[in-house]
Amino acid sequence: SNMSNLHLINSHHSDGFVSLNENVFEHNLTINASMSAILAGPVTIPTLTVHGNLNVLGDLTVTNDLTINGSKVIVSENLEVGGSCTVSSSSTLKVVGSINVASTFNVAGTFINNTD
Protein backbone atom coordinates (compact mmCIF):
# COMPACT_ATOMS: atom_id res chain seq x y z
CA SER A 1 0.00 0.00 0.00
CA ASN A 2 1.21 3.50 -0.81
CA MET A 3 0.01 4.62 2.60
CA SER A 4 2.98 2.79 4.12
CA ASN A 5 5.04 5.90 3.37
CA LEU A 6 2.83 7.96 5.68
CA HIS A 7 4.79 7.99 8.94
CA LEU A 8 2.09 8.49 11.53
CA ILE A 9 2.31 7.98 15.24
CA ASN A 10 -1.12 7.36 16.75
CA SER A 11 -1.62 8.34 20.33
CA HIS A 12 -4.54 8.10 22.71
CA HIS A 13 -4.94 10.93 25.19
CA SER A 14 -7.44 11.14 28.01
CA ASP A 15 -9.18 13.99 26.14
CA GLY A 16 -9.27 12.32 22.70
CA PHE A 17 -7.32 10.86 19.79
CA VAL A 18 -4.11 12.55 18.62
CA SER A 19 -2.36 11.86 15.32
CA LEU A 20 1.26 12.98 14.94
CA ASN A 21 3.34 13.08 11.75
CA GLU A 22 7.01 13.80 11.11
CA ASN A 23 7.98 17.31 9.97
CA VAL A 24 10.13 15.88 7.17
CA PHE A 25 9.14 12.77 5.21
CA GLU A 26 11.98 10.64 3.81
CA HIS A 27 9.67 8.93 1.30
CA ASN A 28 7.15 10.03 -1.31
CA LEU A 29 3.49 10.10 -0.31
CA THR A 30 0.45 8.98 -2.30
CA ILE A 31 -3.10 9.45 -1.01
CA ASN A 32 -5.30 6.84 -2.71
CA ALA A 33 -8.63 7.71 -4.37
CA SER A 34 -10.74 6.21 -1.61
CA MET A 35 -8.88 8.00 1.19
CA SER A 36 -9.02 11.35 2.98
CA ALA A 37 -6.00 12.49 5.01
CA ILE A 38 -4.92 15.24 7.39
CA LEU A 39 -1.30 16.34 7.83
CA ALA A 40 0.01 18.68 10.50
CA GLY A 41 2.39 21.30 9.15
CA PRO A 42 4.87 22.57 8.72
CA VAL A 43 5.66 19.42 6.76
CA THR A 44 8.08 18.66 3.90
CA ILE A 45 7.46 15.73 1.51
CA PRO A 46 9.73 14.73 -1.43
CA THR A 47 6.94 14.03 -3.97
CA LEU A 48 3.22 14.19 -3.22
CA THR A 49 0.47 12.59 -5.33
CA VAL A 50 -3.14 12.99 -4.22
CA HIS A 51 -5.95 10.91 -5.77
CA GLY A 52 -8.13 11.27 -2.67
CA ASN A 53 -8.51 14.29 -0.39
CA LEU A 54 -5.86 16.01 1.71
CA ASN A 55 -6.08 18.76 4.31
CA VAL A 56 -2.80 20.27 5.49
CA LEU A 57 -3.00 22.30 8.68
CA GLY A 58 -0.07 24.69 8.33
CA ASP A 59 2.67 25.01 5.72
CA LEU A 60 3.29 22.34 3.05
CA THR A 61 6.61 22.05 1.21
CA VAL A 62 6.92 19.55 -1.64
CA THR A 63 10.58 19.18 -2.61
CA ASN A 64 9.86 17.79 -6.09
CA ASP A 65 6.43 17.49 -7.77
CA LEU A 66 2.87 17.87 -6.48
CA THR A 67 0.16 16.09 -8.50
CA ILE A 68 -3.52 16.47 -7.65
CA ASN A 69 -5.64 14.05 -9.66
CA GLY A 70 -9.44 13.99 -9.36
CA SER A 71 -9.40 15.19 -5.77
CA LYS A 72 -9.26 18.13 -3.37
CA VAL A 73 -6.24 19.51 -1.52
CA ILE A 74 -6.56 22.30 1.04
CA VAL A 75 -3.48 23.98 2.56
CA SER A 76 -4.35 26.23 5.52
CA GLU A 77 -1.16 28.31 5.25
CA ASN A 78 1.62 28.41 2.60
CA LEU A 79 2.53 26.03 -0.25
CA GLU A 80 6.06 25.70 -1.64
CA VAL A 81 6.72 23.31 -4.56
CA GLY A 82 10.31 22.71 -5.69
CA GLY A 83 9.29 21.10 -8.98
CA SER A 84 6.02 21.24 -10.90
CA CYS A 85 2.45 21.43 -9.63
CA THR A 86 -0.36 19.81 -11.62
CA VAL A 87 -4.06 20.20 -10.79
CA SER A 88 -6.02 17.92 -13.14
CA SER A 89 -9.56 18.61 -14.30
CA SER A 90 -12.18 17.76 -11.64
CA SER A 91 -9.54 18.57 -8.99
CA THR A 92 -9.31 21.50 -6.59
CA LEU A 93 -6.30 23.11 -4.93
CA LYS A 94 -7.05 25.69 -2.24
CA VAL A 95 -4.17 27.54 -0.60
CA VAL A 96 -5.03 30.07 2.09
CA GLY A 97 -1.55 31.65 2.23
CA SER A 98 1.16 32.20 -0.36
CA ILE A 99 2.09 29.77 -3.12
CA ASN A 100 5.44 29.37 -4.84
CA VAL A 101 6.03 26.82 -7.63
CA ALA A 102 9.61 26.63 -8.93
CA SER A 103 8.78 24.91 -12.23
CA THR A 104 5.53 24.62 -14.21
CA PHE A 105 2.14 25.25 -12.61
CA ASN A 106 -0.53 23.44 -14.67
CA VAL A 107 -4.15 23.98 -13.61
CA ALA A 108 -6.87 22.21 -15.60
CA GLY A 109 -9.13 22.08 -12.52
CA THR A 110 -9.86 24.71 -9.88
CA PHE A 111 -7.28 26.85 -8.06
CA ILE A 112 -8.39 28.98 -5.11
CA ASN A 113 -5.95 31.33 -3.34
CA ASN A 114 -7.47 33.14 -0.37
CA THR A 115 -4.67 35.21 1.06
CA ASP A 116 -6.87 37.09 3.55
C-alpha positions in Angstrom: 0.0 0.0 0.0 1.2 3.5 -0.8 0.0 4.6 2.6 3.0 2.8 4.1 5.0 5.9 3.4 2.8 8.0 5.7 4.8 8.0 8.9 2.1 8.5 11.5 2.3 8.0 15.2 -1.1 7.4 16.8 -1.6 8.3 20.3 -4.5 8.1 22.7 -4.9 10.9 25.2 -7.4 11.1 28.0 -9.2 14.0 26.1 -9.3 12.3 22.7 -7.3 10.9 19.8 -4.1 12.6 18.6 -2.4 11.9 15.3 1.3 13.0 14.9 3.3 13.1 11.7 7.0 13.8 11.1 8.0 17.3 10.0 10.1 15.9 7.2 9.1 12.8 5.2 12.0 10.6 3.8 9.7 8.9 1.3 7.2 10.0 -1.3 3.5 10.1 -0.3 0.4 9.0 -2.3 -3.1 9.4 -1.0 -5.3 6.8 -2.7 -8.6 7.7 -4.4 -10.7 6.2 -1.6 -8.9 8.0 1.2 -9.0 11.4 3.0 -6.0 12.5 5.0 -4.9 15.2 7.4 -1.3 16.3 7.8 0.0 18.7 10.5 2.4 21.3 9.2 4.9 22.6 8.7 5.7 19.4 6.8 8.1 18.7 3.9 7.5 15.7 1.5 9.7 14.7 -1.4 6.9 14.0 -4.0 3.2 14.2 -3.2 0.5 12.6 -5.3 -3.1 13.0 -4.2 -5.9 10.9 -5.8 -8.1 11.3 -2.7 -8.5 14.3 -0.4 -5.9 16.0 1.7 -6.1 18.8 4.3 -2.8 20.3 5.5 -3.0 22.3 8.7 -0.1 24.7 8.3 2.7 25.0 5.7 3.3 22.3 3.0 6.6 22.1 1.2 6.9 19.5 -1.6 10.6 19.2 -2.6 9.9 17.8 -6.1 6.4 17.5 -7.8 2.9 17.9 -6.5 0.2 16.1 -8.5 -3.5 16.5 -7.7 -5.6 14.0 -9.7 -9.4 14.0 -9.4 -9.4 15.2 -5.8 -9.3 18.1 -3.4 -6.2 19.5 -1.5 -6.6 22.3 1.0 -3.5 24.0 2.6 -4.3 26.2 5.5 -1.2 28.3 5.2 1.6 28.4 2.6 2.5 26.0 -0.2 6.1 25.7 -1.6 6.7 23.3 -4.6 10.3 22.7 -5.7 9.3 21.1 -9.0 6.0 21.2 -10.9 2.4 21.4 -9.6 -0.4 19.8 -11.6 -4.1 20.2 -10.8 -6.0 17.9 -13.1 -9.6 18.6 -14.3 -12.2 17.8 -11.6 -9.5 18.6 -9.0 -9.3 21.5 -6.6 -6.3 23.1 -4.9 -7.0 25.7 -2.2 -4.2 27.5 -0.6 -5.0 30.1 2.1 -1.5 31.7 2.2 1.2 32.2 -0.4 2.1 29.8 -3.1 5.4 29.4 -4.8 6.0 26.8 -7.6 9.6 26.6 -8.9 8.8 24.9 -12.2 5.5 24.6 -14.2 2.1 25.2 -12.6 -0.5 23.4 -14.7 -4.2 24.0 -13.6 -6.9 22.2 -15.6 -9.1 22.1 -12.5 -9.9 24.7 -9.9 -7.3 26.8 -8.1 -8.4 29.0 -5.1 -5.9 31.3 -3.3 -7.5 33.1 -0.4 -4.7 35.2 1.1 -6.9 37.1 3.6 
